[in-house]
């Protein structure tokens, strides 16, 4: 990903007020002083579409063979759906049911197909790993994993491979017991709604 494109993505997050500073609890359970609030992008479909157009370009460059785009609920649904629409592919989403990632039975055509996973924000890769395991249990072949923002700057590997991202940057993520923001007594905010406890 070129520096210009990375800057463009970062600016689109900033313009949408989707790049927040503070003291946040992430889906992974870690704490951070930076949070990418994808709901602010989803609120602004024209901005989200600009970002998805760039993601679609990357996917087309890679040219993976696939039938479905699969994204985790809830934040990934609009992102994955728009990606599938632009690529003329089928779409399905996974969700946690009693803390286990699953695909709704209504997506009956998914088992045995080929898919790519499209995620919004990657920190530890835990959610992507859960989606991957869920798809494997349905005999779905995963031929690519993509995200909008990789907060690990390419350090997270899924089955030994980096996740393809539009924006890869190293953002601090602390274990709660070693969080300097907690030590400063800053109020902790848990944005989002992943249903992960």
Residue pairs with C-beta under 8 A, 6 or more apart in sequence:
1 58
1 165
1 166
1 167
1 168
5 54
5 166
6 166
6 167
6 168
6 169
8 54
9 51
9 54
9 148
9 149
9 166
9 167
10 19
10 167
10 169
12 41
12 47
12 50
12 51
13 19
13 36
13 40
13 41
13 149
15 47
16 40
16 41
16 43
16 44
16 47
17 37
17 40
18 36
18 37
18 38
18 39
18 40
18 41
19 34
19 35
19 36
19 37
20 34
20 35
20 36
20 37
20 191
21 33
21 34
21 35
22 33
22 35
22 186
22 189
23 31
23 33
23 181
23 182
23 186
23 187
23 188
23 189
24 31
24 32
24 33
24 34
24 35
24 188
24 189
24 190
24 191
25 31
25 176
25 188
25 189
25 190
26 32
26 35
26 123
26 173
27 123
27 126
27 127
27 192
27 194
27 196
28 123
28 124
28 126
28 173
29 176
30 123
30 124
30 173
30 174
30 175
30 176
31 173
31 174
31 175
31 176
31 179
31 181
31 182
31 188
32 123
32 151
32 171
32 172
32 173
32 174
33 172
33 181
34 151
34 171
34 172
35 189
35 191
36 120
36 121
36 148
36 149
36 151
37 191
37 192
38 75
38 79
38 120
38 121
38 148
39 75
39 192
41 47
41 48
41 51
42 48
42 75
42 78
42 79
48 78
48 79
48 82
49 82
51 148
51 166
52 79
52 82
52 83
52 86
53 86
54 166
55 79
55 83
55 118
55 146
55 148
55 166
56 83
56 86
56 87
58 146
58 164
58 166
59 83
59 87
59 116
59 144
59 146
60 87
62 144
62 164
64 116
64 143
64 144
65 114
65 143
66 89
66 113
66 114
66 115
66 116
66 143
66 144
67 89
67 90
67 113
67 114
67 115
68 84
68 89
68 90
68 91
68 92
68 110
68 113
68 114
68 115
68 116
68 140
69 80
69 81
69 83
69 84
69 87
69 89
69 90
69 91
69 92
69 115
69 116
69 118
70 80
70 91
70 92
70 93
70 94
70 103
70 110
70 115
70 116
70 117
70 118
70 131
70 135
70 140
71 77
71 79
71 80
71 81
71 83
71 91
71 93
71 94
71 117
71 118
71 119
71 120
71 131
72 93
72 94
72 95
72 101
72 119
72 127
72 128
72 130
72 131
72 194
73 93
73 94
73 95
73 96
73 195
74 95
74 193
74 194
75 120
75 121
75 192
75 194
76 93
76 118
76 119
76 120
77 93
79 118
79 119
79 120
79 148
80 91
80 93
80 118
81 91
81 93
83 118
83 146
84 90
84 91
85 91
90 109
90 110
90 113
92 103
92 104
92 107
92 110
92 115
93 103
93 104
93 107
94 101
94 102
94 103
94 130
94 131
94 134
94 135
95 101
95 102
95 103
95 104
95 195
96 102
96 130
96 194
96 195
96 196
99 195
99 196
99 197
101 127
101 130
101 131
101 133
101 134
102 134
103 110
103 134
103 135
103 138
110 135
110 138
110 140
111 138
111 139
111 140
112 138
112 139
112 140
113 140
113 141
114 140
114 141
114 142
114 143
115 135
115 140
115 141
115 142
115 143
116 142
116 143
116 144
116 145
116 146
117 128
117 131
117 132
117 135
117 142
117 144
117 145
117 146
118 146
118 147
119 127
119 128
119 131
119 145
119 146
119 147
119 148
119 163
120 147
120 148
120 149
121 147
121 148
121 149
121 151
122 128
122 147
122 149
122 150
122 151
122 152
122 156
122 163
122 165
123 151
123 152
123 156
123 171
123 173
124 152
124 156
124 173
125 152
125 156
125 157
125 158
125 163
127 194
127 196
128 145
128 147
128 158
128 163
129 158
132 142
132 145
132 158
132 159
135 142
136 142
144 164
145 158
145 161
145 163
145 164
146 163
146 164
146 165
147 163
147 164
147 165
147 166
148 165
148 166
148 167
149 165
149 166
149 167
149 168
149 169
150 156
150 162
150 163
150 165
150 167
150 168
150 169
151 169
151 170
151 171
151 173
152 168
152 170
153 168
153 169
153 170
154 162
154 165
154 168
155 170
156 162
156 163
174 180
174 181
176 182
181 188
182 188
